[in-house]
Amino acid sequence: MGDIKAEDSSHIEMDAGATKSGVTAEELEIQQALRNYVPGTEAEKKLRRKIDLHLMPILWIMYILNYIDRTNIGNARIAGMDVDLKLDAQRYAWVLSIFFFGYLICEVPSNMILSRTRPSIFLPSIMLTWGALSAVMATAPNYSSMLAFRFILGCIESGFFPGVLFVMSCWYTTAEIGKRFAIFYSAAVLSGAFGGLLAGGITGGLHNAHGISGWRWLFIIEGVATVGVAMIAKFILLDFPHSSSVLSLEERQLATVRIMADSRASGSSNGERLSHWEAFKAAATDPRTYAFMFLFVLDVGAGTISYFIPTITKSLGYKTVIAQYMTVPVYAVATVCLNICAYSADRRNDRRWHISGALTLGFICAMVCAIVEKPVVRYVMLCFVASGIWSALPLILAWASKTIDLPAEKRAIAIAMINAVGNLSSVYGSQIWPTKSAPGYTLGWGITAGFLGLGACVAALIPIFIKLVPNTPTQAERALQERSERVAAEAEAM
């Protein structure tokens, strides 16, 4: 396998001569190497631990800061930004929404760039850029400038989440990536707790220090922290299996072969691949893509509550600084529930009922918040609304990835489509908590409950939908499967 060069874990360059049936010698060599591959060896376990050490801790920290820099706008609002920039409810909603326009526009192009560069340079570079921009946001003098900053921030941050998913898929097998994705995503939830602690300390302790408002200090300090971590990440992150200088030659070969073996076990061909257009056409014509897209839209739409949790806690009667701190238990409870749910789903090999159950929990608690206005009751219910939303989200992506599994190129496009359209719901989701509905916020709670209740029903019905509306493979998919079967047959006959 020493002479096999991979552009990534699923792309093998082929230049050998072809057999009469069109199968190249390179493909046959790959099949032979894959047949000799023995999973679960001590060498592979050691390699996996090394991969974990270089990826999981730093990516987890980077994602915490990514989410803090995205959502600290809610903490800044209750710390006086709305007064200084003259933001009424409608203007604040647009400050939130404009971020996602930039995010949606640049998400796919960003991943295209990543696939042709080095992750250890690309991911820290965009992180350094958005951190610097977050710090500069502290200088925003008015509503218009804040809109511009948020739009550009969305463009830059759009490359991180899908980029990390792409990198993780290049290093981890199907059996390994589930729990690791749940751990990675828990950083987004836990960032709310860290964000609340930081916001409370910064806005309360530094307000008017050197004549600068507390909310401006919040942007400055969190932005500078992001820049610092970005500089360190460059020296820790791995590139792709075939090109990471941190690994020895034997480790790079093993990292490449085990991912190819995992793709082979899933039925993917190690030879020809679908083109970008063929993969897009295959994903766009698969009804399963739209079923999961609808479910994801509902969950992410309900998840826009994260931008209003500081406002909601303040509406319960807490003062500004205390309201910041009171957001911490909400995210802490959600983080615990998320990991318990993910572990249970993997252990029982179930996604359907775990997602449906989590969304049902959120639905019931949101309904209680819409009806009951007692602060203590609302606060407790808020914790479990957040838990239901964020426990379901990573499971939806994992379920979609396992269901729309062949070919790999189609799966990548389908997940990108689901994630992109799902985040579009954040645009209108940010409009459902108008200030005029305070302090009850009945509209926001009612719509959130509707999203979650409908989502629970959709999750339960998706397997039935898949059986009633089967997918018809495209011509390119059928040709790829036929070639894969032909290569395997010739290799077996050798």
Secondary structure by P-SEA (a helix, b strand, c coil): ccccccccccbbbbccccccccccaaaaaaaaaaaacccccaaaaaaaaaaaaaccaaaaaaaaaaaaaacaaaaaaaacccccccccaaaaaaaaaaaaaaaaacaaaaaaaaaacccccaaaaaaaaaaaaaaaccccccaaaaaaaaaaaaaaacccaaaaaaaaaaccccccaaaaaaaaaccccaaaaaaaaaaaaaaacccccccccaaaaaaaaaaaaaaaaaaaaaacccccccccccccaaaaaaaaaaaaaaaaaacccccccccaaaaaaaaaacaaaaaaaaaaaaaaaaacccccaaaaaaaacccaaaaaaaaaaaaaaaaaaaaaaaaaaaaacccaaaaaaaaaaaaaaaaaaaccccaaaaaaaaaaaaaaaaaaaaaaaaaaaaaacccaaaaaaaaaaaaaaaacccccccccccccccccaaaaaaaaaaaaaaaaaaaaaaaaaaaabbbbbcaaaaaaaaaaaaaaaaaaac
